[in-house]
Amino acid sequence: AWTGIPNLGCPVSKPIVAAMSGACIGGAMLFAMMADIIVADETTRFIYPEGRIGQAGGVMAGMVSRLPYKIAMELMLVGDAMDARRAYEAGLVNRIVPAGQHLAVAQEYAAKIAANAPMVMRTLKQFALATLPKGPAEQLYPNLLVLDRVRESADAAEGLAASREKRAPVFRGK
């Protein structure tokens, strides 16, 4: 599933505006973490329960570069829900709106961004992501994507076939 997470397994050069409502749990927290702007309605709760269920991919550790350390650690280690108000106060959420208005307000943000110069938006996002510290798993996953492409390539298959057949491989760069 990590291959679909923006700016991790799936590079995204455009700004990401997230509209959130209700429970944002586990893997959905990764999407929240990777969003550039979050509009949450007043019913939104952020929950990272992996410690309670004995599972973790490690990417969530990057939250310490996006929130104050102690708040990020509480979210990850304790696993209690963080309501929209606390998420706003901590800096995870940009705006809280009444229930049901999150999508419309997120679309307003997106429209304002879309009206700006695209090259500037991409450049600012690229520089911001390059400046943001990344946890070990965040650094690992994009490299795994590259390695997966190499392992699944026609050249990899050709190299193995040539080895089995005791012949020189004919690589095509694909």
Accessible surface in RSA format (square Angstrom, percent):
REM  Atomic radii and reference values for relative SASA: ProtOr
REM  Chains: A
REM  Algorithm: Lee & Richards
REM  Probe-radius: 1.40
REM  Slices: 20
REM RES _ NUM      All-atoms   Total-Side   Main-Chain    Non-polar    All polar
REM                ABS   REL    ABS   REL    ABS   REL    ABS   REL    ABS   REL
RES ALA A   1   127.98 117.7  68.37 105.5  59.60 135.6  83.49 117.6  44.49 117.8
RES TRP A   2    52.91  21.2  50.32  24.4   2.59   6.1  28.81  15.4  24.10  39.1
RES THR A   3    66.61  47.4  59.71  60.5   6.90  16.4  33.21  44.6  33.40  50.5
RES GLY A   4    43.02  53.1   0.00   N/A  43.02  53.1  30.98  85.0  12.04  27.0
RES ILE A   5     8.07   4.6   8.07   6.0   0.00   0.0   8.07   5.8   0.00   0.0
RES PRO A   6    20.10  14.6  20.10  18.3   0.00   0.0  20.10  16.6   0.00   0.0
RES ASN A   7    25.37  17.5   4.94   4.8  20.43  49.2   7.44  17.9  17.93  17.3
RES LEU A   8     3.70   2.1   0.83   0.6   2.87   7.2   0.83   0.6   2.87   7.7
RES GLY A   9     4.40   5.4   0.00   N/A   4.40   5.4   0.00   0.0   4.40   9.9
RES CYS A  10    51.21  38.7  48.79  54.4   2.42   5.7   5.02  12.7  46.19  49.8
RES PRO A  11   110.36  80.4  87.61  79.9  22.76  82.7  90.39  74.6  19.97 124.1
RES VAL A  12    39.96  26.3  31.97  28.9   7.99  19.2  35.67  31.0   4.29  11.6
RES SER A  13    62.22  52.6  48.26  64.4  13.97  32.2  37.47  79.8  24.75  34.7
RES LYS A  14   142.45  69.5 142.29  87.3   0.16   0.4  85.88  77.3  56.57  60.3
RES PRO A  15    40.11  29.2  22.19  20.2  17.91  65.1  22.19  18.3  17.91 111.3
RES ILE A  16    35.07  20.0  31.91  23.8   3.17   7.6  35.07  25.3   0.00   0.0
RES VAL A  17    34.80  22.9   7.50   6.8  27.31  65.8   7.50   6.5  27.31  74.1
RES ALA A  18    18.11  16.7  12.21  18.8   5.90  13.4  18.11  25.5   0.00   0.0
RES ALA A  19    36.89  33.9   7.91  12.2  28.97  65.9   7.91  11.1  28.97  76.8
RES MET A  20    24.24  12.6  20.86  13.8   3.38   8.1  24.24  20.6   0.00   0.0
RES SER A  21    54.84  46.3  28.10  37.5  26.74  61.6  11.45  24.4  43.38  60.8
RES GLY A  22    22.16  27.3   0.00   N/A  22.16  27.3  21.97  60.3   0.19   0.4
RES ALA A  23    49.63  45.6  18.32  28.3  31.31  71.2  18.34  25.8  31.28  82.9
RES CYS A  24     7.61   5.8   5.61   6.3   2.00   4.7   7.21  18.3   0.39   0.4
RES ILE A  25    85.28  48.5  74.42  55.4  10.86  26.2  74.42  53.6  10.86  29.5
RES GLY A  26     4.83   6.0   0.00   N/A   4.83   6.0   4.83  13.3   0.00   0.0
RES GLY A  27    40.72  50.2   0.00   N/A  40.72  50.2  31.03  85.2   9.69  21.7
RES ALA A  28    41.86  38.5  34.90  53.9   6.96  15.8  37.01  52.1   4.84  12.8
RES MET A  29     0.00   0.0   0.00   0.0   0.00   0.0   0.00   0.0   0.00   0.0
RES LEU A  30    23.73  13.2  23.73  17.0   0.00   0.0  23.73  16.7   0.00   0.0
RES PHE A  31    94.36  47.2  91.54  56.7   2.82   7.3  91.56  55.5   2.79   8.0
RES ALA A  32     1.67   1.5   0.00   0.0   1.67   3.8   0.00   0.0   1.67   4.4
RES MET A  33     5.54   2.9   0.00   0.0   5.54  13.2   0.36   0.3   5.18   6.9
RES MET A  34     8.37   4.3   2.82   1.9   5.55  13.2   4.06   3.5   4.31   5.7
RES ALA A  35    16.88  15.5   0.21   0.3  16.67  37.9   0.31   0.4  16.57  43.9
RES ASP A  36    59.77  41.9  30.80  30.7  28.97  68.5  20.68  48.7  39.09  39.0
RES ILE A  37    32.01  18.2  31.35  23.4   0.66   1.6  32.01  23.1   0.00   0.0
RES ILE A  38     3.38   1.9   3.34   2.5   0.03   0.1   3.34   2.4   0.03   0.1
RES VAL A  39     0.00   0.0   0.00   0.0   0.00   0.0   0.00   0.0   0.00   0.0
RES ALA A  40     0.00   0.0   0.00   0.0   0.00   0.0   0.00   0.0   0.00   0.0
RES ASP A  41     1.89   1.3   1.89   1.9   0.00   0.0   0.00   0.0   1.89   1.9
RES GLU A  42   107.01  61.4  84.63  64.0  22.38  53.3  27.28  52.8  79.74  65.1
RES THR A  43    64.08  45.6  52.72  53.4  11.37  27.1  58.56  78.7   5.52   8.3
RES THR A  44     0.63   0.4   0.17   0.2   0.47   1.1   0.17   0.2   0.47   0.7
RES ARG A  45   103.47  43.4 103.47  52.7   0.00   0.0  37.66  51.5  65.81  39.9
RES PHE A  46     0.00   0.0   0.00   0.0   0.00   0.0   0.00   0.0   0.00   0.0
RES ILE A  47    26.86  15.3  26.86  20.0   0.00   0.0  26.86  19.3   0.00   0.0
RES TYR A  48    18.15   8.5  17.77  10.1   0.38   1.0  10.63   8.0   7.52   9.3
RES PRO A  49    25.40  18.5  25.15  22.9   0.26   0.9  25.40  21.0   0.00   0.0
RES GLU A  50    27.92  16.0  27.62  20.9   0.30   0.7   5.75  11.1  22.17  18.1
RES GLY A  51    66.58  82.1   0.00   N/A  66.58  82.1  37.81 103.8  28.77  64.4
RES ARG A  52   152.38  64.0 113.39  57.8  38.99  92.8  57.15  78.1  95.23  57.7
RES ILE A  53   111.57  63.5  84.51  63.0  27.06  65.2  92.63  66.7  18.94  51.4
RES GLY A  54    63.06  77.8   0.00   N/A  63.06  77.8  37.72 103.5  25.34  56.8
RES GLN A  55   119.64  66.9 113.53  83.0   6.11  14.6  34.92  74.3  84.72  64.3
RES ALA A  56    82.51  75.9  41.14  63.5  41.36  94.1  44.86  63.2  37.65  99.7
RES GLY A  57    49.51  61.1   0.00   N/A  49.51  61.1  29.96  82.2  19.55  43.8
RES GLY A  58    32.90  40.6   0.00   N/A  32.90  40.6  30.05  82.5   2.85   6.4
RES VAL A  59     5.38   3.5   3.79   3.4   1.59   3.8   4.01   3.5   1.38   3.7
RES MET A  60     2.95   1.5   2.65   1.8   0.30   0.7   2.65   2.3   0.30   0.4
RES ALA A  61    39.91  36.7  37.26  57.5   2.65   6.0  37.27  52.5   2.63   7.0
RES GLY A  62     1.20   1.5   0.00   N/A   1.20   1.5   1.09   3.0   0.10   0.2
RES MET A  63     0.00   0.0   0.00   0.0   0.00   0.0   0.00   0.0   0.00   0.0
RES VAL A  64    56.47  37.2  42.24  38.2  14.23  34.3  42.24  36.7  14.23  38.6
RES SER A  65    32.68  27.6   5.78   7.7  26.90  62.0  14.75  31.4  17.93  25.1
RES ARG A  66    49.59  20.8  23.05  11.7  26.54  63.2  25.21  34.5  24.38  14.8
RES LEU A  67     9.22   5.1   0.00   0.0   9.22  23.2   4.15   2.9   5.07  13.6
RES PRO A  68    71.92  52.4  59.36  54.1  12.57  45.7  71.35  58.9   0.58   3.6
RES TYR A  69   130.50  60.9 123.15  70.1   7.35  19.1  89.92  67.6  40.58  50.0
RES LYS A  70   164.18  80.1 156.12  95.8   8.06  19.2 113.77 102.4  50.42  53.7
RES ILE A  71    37.11  21.1  37.11  27.6   0.00   0.0  37.11  26.7   0.00   0.0
RES ALA A  72     0.00   0.0   0.00   0.0   0.00   0.0   0.00   0.0   0.00   0.0
RES MET A  73    47.80  24.8  47.37  31.3   0.43   1.0  43.66  37.1   4.14   5.5
RES GLU A  74    72.26  41.5  66.11  50.0   6.15  14.6  27.50  53.2  44.76  36.5
RES LEU A  75     3.45   1.9   1.09   0.8   2.36   5.9   3.44   2.4   0.01   0.0
RES MET A  76    25.41  13.2  18.94  12.5   6.47  15.4  11.88  10.1  13.53  17.9
RES LEU A  77   126.28  70.3  96.91  69.3  29.36  73.8  99.50  69.9  26.78  72.1
RES VAL A  78    75.92  50.0  63.08  57.1  12.85  31.0  68.08  59.2   7.84  21.3
RES GLY A  79     2.73   3.4   0.00   N/A   2.73   3.4   2.09   5.7   0.64   1.4
RES ASP A  80    77.22  54.1  70.54  70.2   6.68  15.8  24.28  57.1  52.94  52.8
RES ALA A  81    54.95  50.5  25.45  39.3  29.50  67.1  25.46  35.9  29.49  78.1
RES MET A  82     7.55   3.9   4.29   2.8   3.26   7.8   7.55   6.4   0.00   0.0
RES ASP A  83    75.77  53.1  72.77  72.4   3.00   7.1  27.79  65.4  47.97  47.8
RES ALA A  84     2.29   2.1   1.98   3.1   0.31   0.7   1.98   2.8   0.31   0.8
RES ARG A  85   130.35  54.7 128.39  65.4   1.96   4.7  50.46  69.0  79.89  48.4
RES ARG A  86    89.41  37.5  88.91  45.3   0.50   1.2  37.36  51.1  52.05  31.5
RES ALA A  87     0.00   0.0   0.00   0.0   0.00   0.0   0.00   0.0   0.00   0.0
RES TYR A  88    98.82  46.1  91.04  51.8   7.78  20.2  42.57  32.0  56.24  69.3
RES GLU A  89   123.08  70.7  85.87  65.0  37.22  88.6  41.11  79.5  81.97  66.9
RES ALA A  90    12.65  11.6   0.13   0.2  12.52  28.5   4.11   5.8   8.54  22.6
RES GLY A  91    54.05  66.7   0.00   N/A  54.05  66.7  28.11  77.1  25.94  58.1
RES LEU A  92    15.61   8.7   6.73   4.8   8.88  22.3   8.87   6.2   6.73  18.1
RES VAL A  93     5.07   3.3   0.00   0.0   5.07  12.2   0.55   0.5   4.51  12.2
RES ASN A  94    72.62  50.1  51.93  50.2  20.69  49.8   8.61  20.7  64.01  61.9
RES ARG A  95   105.70  44.4 104.89  53.5   0.82   1.9  25.06  34.2  80.64  48.9
RES ILE A  96    39.16  22.3  15.21  11.3  23.95  57.7  15.21  11.0  23.95  65.0
RES VAL A  97     6.74   4.4   3.90   3.5   2.84   6.8   6.74   5.9   0.00   0.0
RES PRO A  98    70.24  51.2  69.11  63.0   1.13   4.1  69.41  57.3   0.84   5.2
RES ALA A  99    55.46  51.0  35.33  54.5  20.13  45.8  35.57  50.1  19.89  52.7
RES GLY A 100    59.96  73.9   0.00   N/A  59.96  73.9  31.32  86.0  28.63  64.1
RES GLN A 101    88.03  49.2  86.84  63.5   1.19   2.8  24.16  51.4  63.87  48.4
RES HIS A 102    36.17  19.8  36.17  25.1   0.00   0.0  17.28  17.8  18.88  22.0
RES LEU A 103   102.04  56.8 102.04  73.0   0.00   0.0 102.04  71.7   0.00   0.0
RES ALA A 104    54.96  50.5  50.23  77.5   4.73  10.8  51.60  72.7   3.37   8.9
RES VAL A 105    11.47   7.5  11.47  10.4   0.00   0.0  11.47  10.0   0.00   0.0
RES ALA A 106     5.71   5.2   4.98   7.7   0.72   1.6   5.30   7.5   0.41   1.1
RES GLN A 107   106.49  59.5 100.88  73.7   5.61  13.4  36.56  77.8  69.93  53.0
RES GLU A 108    93.95  53.9  88.53  67.0   5.42  12.9  38.01  73.5  55.94  45.7
RES TYR A 109    56.70  26.5  55.36  31.5   1.34   3.5  37.98  28.5  18.72  23.1
RES ALA A 110    43.20  39.7  39.15  60.4   4.05   9.2  40.89  57.6   2.31   6.1
RES ALA A 111    62.45  57.4  49.61  76.6  12.84  29.2  56.40  79.4   6.05  16.0
RES LYS A 112   147.07  71.7 139.16  85.4   7.91  18.8  88.75  79.9  58.32  62.1
RES ILE A 113    31.18  17.7  30.27  22.6   0.91   2.2  30.27  21.8   0.91   2.5
RES ALA A 114    82.73  76.1  49.19  75.9  33.55  76.3  60.88  85.7  21.86  57.9
RES ALA A 115    89.66  82.4  48.36  74.6  41.31  94.0  59.34  83.6  30.32  80.3
RES ASN A 116    69.11  47.7  60.69  58.7   8.41  20.3  10.39  25.0  58.71  56.8
RES ALA A 117    54.86  50.4  41.54  64.1  13.32  30.3  47.45  66.8   7.41  19.6
RES PRO A 118    86.89  63.3  81.61  74.4   5.28  19.2  86.67  71.6   0.22   1.4
RES MET A 119   140.16  72.6 138.36  91.6   1.81   4.3  98.75  84.0  41.41  54.9
RES VAL A 120    74.13  48.8  71.91  65.1   2.22   5.4  74.13  64.4   0.00   0.0
RES MET A 121    34.11  17.7  32.26  21.4   1.85   4.4  23.23  19.7  10.88  14.4
RES ARG A 122    95.77  40.2  94.39  48.1   1.38   3.3  30.14  41.2  65.64  39.8
RES THR A 123    54.98  39.1  54.16  54.9   0.82   1.9  31.58  42.4  23.40  35.4
RES LEU A 124   103.17  57.5 100.05  71.6   3.12   7.9 100.45  70.5   2.72   7.3
RES LYS A 125    13.46   6.6   7.15   4.4   6.31  15.0  12.72  11.4   0.74   0.8
RES GLN A 126   117.75  65.8 110.61  80.8   7.13  17.0  34.31  73.0  83.44  63.3
RES PHE A 127   123.96  62.0 122.34  75.8   1.61   4.2 123.57  74.9   0.38   1.1
RES ALA A 128    60.52  55.6  48.14  74.3  12.38  28.2  56.36  79.4   4.16  11.0
RES LEU A 129    42.76  23.8  42.51  30.4   0.26   0.6  42.76  30.0   0.00   0.0
RES ALA A 130    85.12  78.3  46.10  71.1  39.02  88.8  56.24  79.2  28.88  76.5
RES THR A 131   110.98  78.9  88.78  90.0  22.20  52.9  73.19  98.3  37.79  57.1
RES LEU A 132    46.49  25.9  40.19  28.8   6.30  15.8  42.71  30.0   3.78  10.2
RES PRO A 133    90.59  66.0  79.18  72.2  11.42  41.5  90.53  74.7   0.06   0.4
RES LYS A 134    76.58  37.4  57.38  35.2  19.20  45.7  55.96  50.4  20.62  22.0
RES GLY A 135    13.17  16.2   0.00   N/A  13.17  16.2  11.63  31.9   1.54   3.5
RES PRO A 136   108.94  79.4  99.96  91.1   8.98  32.7 104.81  86.5   4.13  25.7
RES ALA A 137    13.24  12.2   9.14  14.1   4.10   9.3  11.56  16.3   1.68   4.5
RES GLU A 138     5.42   3.1   2.97   2.2   2.45   5.8   1.02   2.0   4.41   3.6
RES GLN A 139   102.91  57.5  94.62  69.1   8.29  19.7  31.54  67.1  71.36  54.1
RES LEU A 140    89.91  50.1  86.54  61.9   3.37   8.5  89.87  63.1   0.04   0.1
RES TYR A 141    30.66  14.3  30.66  17.4   0.00   0.0   8.59   6.5  22.06  27.2
RES PRO A 142    48.84  35.6  46.14  42.1   2.71   9.8  47.09  38.9   1.75  10.9
RES ASN A 143    86.54  59.7  85.68  82.8   0.86   2.1  16.98  40.9  69.56  67.2
RES LEU A 144    49.30  27.5  49.30  35.3   0.00   0.0  49.30  34.6   0.00   0.0
RES LEU A 145    31.96  17.8  31.96  22.9   0.00   0.0  31.96  22.4   0.00   0.0
RES VAL A 146    78.29  51.5  78.14  70.7   0.15   0.4  78.14  67.9   0.15   0.4
RES LEU A 147    85.87  47.8  85.61  61.2   0.26   0.7  85.61  60.1   0.26   0.7
RES ASP A 148    41.50  29.1  41.20  41.0   0.29   0.7   8.84  20.8  32.66  32.6
RES ARG A 149   142.70  59.9 133.09  67.8   9.61  22.9  68.59  93.7  74.11  44.9
RES VAL A 150    90.44  59.5  87.38  79.1   3.06   7.4  90.43  78.6   0.01   0.0
RES ARG A 151   142.49  59.8 120.17  61.3  22.31  53.1  71.15  97.2  71.33  43.2
RES GLU A 152   144.65  83.0 108.53  82.1  36.12  86.0  48.03  92.9  96.63  78.9
RES SER A 153    26.28  22.2  15.46  20.6  10.82  24.9  20.80  44.3   5.48   7.7
RES ALA A 154    63.21  58.1  48.47  74.8  14.74  33.5  55.62  78.3   7.59  20.1
RES ASP A 155    30.00  21.0  29.37  29.2   0.63   1.5  14.79  34.8  15.20  15.2
RES ALA A 156    30.84  28.4  16.73  25.8  14.10  32.1  28.81  40.6   2.03   5.4
RES ALA A 157    61.24  56.3  52.27  80.7   8.97  20.4  57.98  81.7   3.26   8.6
RES GLU A 158    36.70  21.1  33.03  25.0   3.66   8.7  15.18  29.4  21.52  17.6
RES GLY A 159    22.07  27.2   0.00   N/A  22.07  27.2  15.41  42.3   6.66  14.9
RES LEU A 160   116.42  64.8 114.42  81.9   2.00   5.0 114.66  80.5   1.77   4.8
RES ALA A 161    18.00  16.5  18.00  27.8   0.00   0.0  18.00  25.3   0.00   0.0
RES ALA A 162     1.38   1.3   1.34   2.1   0.05   0.1   1.34   1.9   0.05   0.1
RES SER A 163    80.09  67.7  59.71  79.7  20.38  46.9  32.01  68.2  48.08  67.4
RES ARG A 164   172.19  72.3 142.23  72.5  29.96  71.3  79.39 108.5  92.80  56.2
RES GLU A 165   104.49  60.0  77.70  58.8  26.79  63.8  42.12  81.5  62.37  50.9
RES LYS A 166   186.56  91.0 149.44  91.7  37.12  88.4 114.37 102.9  72.19  76.9
RES ARG A 167    96.45  40.5  74.95  38.2  21.50  51.2  63.00  86.1  33.45  20.3
RES ALA A 168    81.09  74.6  62.69  96.7  18.40  41.8  67.93  95.7  13.16  34.9
RES PRO A 169    57.64  42.0  41.20  37.6  16.44  59.8  41.20  34.0  16.44 102.2
RES VAL A 170    80.80  53.2  73.45  66.5   7.35  17.7  77.00  66.9   3.80  10.3
RES PHE A 171   116.46  58.3  88.81  55.0  27.65  71.9  88.89  53.9  27.57  78.9
RES ARG A 172   171.98  72.2 144.24  73.5  27.75  66.1  56.37  77.0 115.61  70.1
RES GLY A 173    68.94  85.0   0.00   N/A  68.94  85.0  35.16  96.5  33.78  75.7
RES LYS A 174   159.66  77.9 136.89  84.0  22.78  54.2 102.53  92.3  57.13  60.9
END  Absolute sums over single chains surface
CHAIN  1 A    10247.9       8133.4       2114.6       6463.7       3784.2
END  Absolute sums over all chains
TOTAL         10247.9       8133.4       2114.6       6463.7       3784.2
